[in-house]
Amino acid sequence: MENAQNRIDYFERMLADNPENPTGLLALANEYKKAGRDEDEAAVLKRYVEANEDEGNAYLRLGEVLTKLGREDEAREAYGTGIRQAEKFGHSGMAEDLRLAQVQLGR
């Protein structure tokens, strides 16, 4: 666990210097996921998609963690935005993954 906390601390320090660094945000979200820190993971993924034009994958991850947290309306919104982004960048497979996640979530 100490190693995980060291990695989290490292990426938090990196982001203190450059809060919108896409690599740092995604890496920190990954570390939070590994540590089971769902709220923190959701917050960082939300920061990432607000600061960077993602092509769909981060929206899928955001929707998944929001669903896990019981925040279905926010998850539905993340999936919808992700579908539009994936289509914008020509990623039909990612768009389908997002649609499937949306259907599994229900209306």
N, C-alpha and C positions, 0 to 999 in steps of 0.2 A: 504494500500500500504506500510505503514511503516513496518508492520510485514513481508511482502514479501521481502523488502529490508534488513531487519535484517537477514532473513534466507539466502539470497544471500551473505551478508557480512560474515556470519558464515562459509558457505561452502568455500568461497574464502579464508578466513583465514586458514581453515583446509588444503586446497590445497597448500597454501604457504609453509606449513611445509612438506607436502608429495604430490607433484604435480601429481603423478600417482595413487593416492588412488582411486580404482575403485568405492567404495561406495560414496566418496565425489564427484567424477566427475559426476556420474549418478544423484546424488541428486542436484548438482548445475545445471545440464542440465534441470532437472524437474522444478526447481525454475525459470530458465530463460524462460522456456516454459510458465509457469503460468503468468509470467510478460510480455509475448509477445515480448521477446527479441530474435527474431529468429536467428540473426547473431551470438549472443553469445551462444545460444543453439547449433547451428551447430558447432561452434568452439570447444566447450567442448565435444560434442559427438565425434568429429574427434579426439581430444586428447585421449579420452577413448579408441576408437578402435585401435589407434596406440600403446597404452601402455598396452592393455589387450586383451587376446584372448576371444572375445565375441562369443557366440553361435548363434547369428543371430538377436536378438531383437534390439540391439543398432544400427545395420545397417538399420533395418526397420525405426527406429525413425530418424536416420540421413538422410536416403533417403526422408522421408516425409518432414522434415524441409528444405532440399535442394530444393525439388520440390516447396515448398511454396515460396522459395526465387528466383525461376526461374532458378536455377542452375541444369538443367535437366541432363547434361552429368555427373556431379558429383553424382547426385542421382542415375542414372543408374549404375554407378560404385559401389556405396555403396550397392545397391540391389544385384548386381552380387556377390560381395564379401560375403554378408550376406547369399546368397543361398549356396555358397561353405562351409561356416562355419556351417550353420545349418545342411547341409548334413553330414559334417565331424562328428558332434556330434549326429547324428541320429534323428534330429528334423525335420521330414518330414512335419509336419504341418506348422512350421515356414518357411521352404523352400517354401512351396506353397503360404503362405502369401506374401513372398518376390517376388515370380514369378508373382503373381497377381498384386502387386504394380508396378512391372516392365512393365507388359502388359498395365496397366492403364496409365502409363507414356508415352507409345508409343515408337517407335524407332526413 
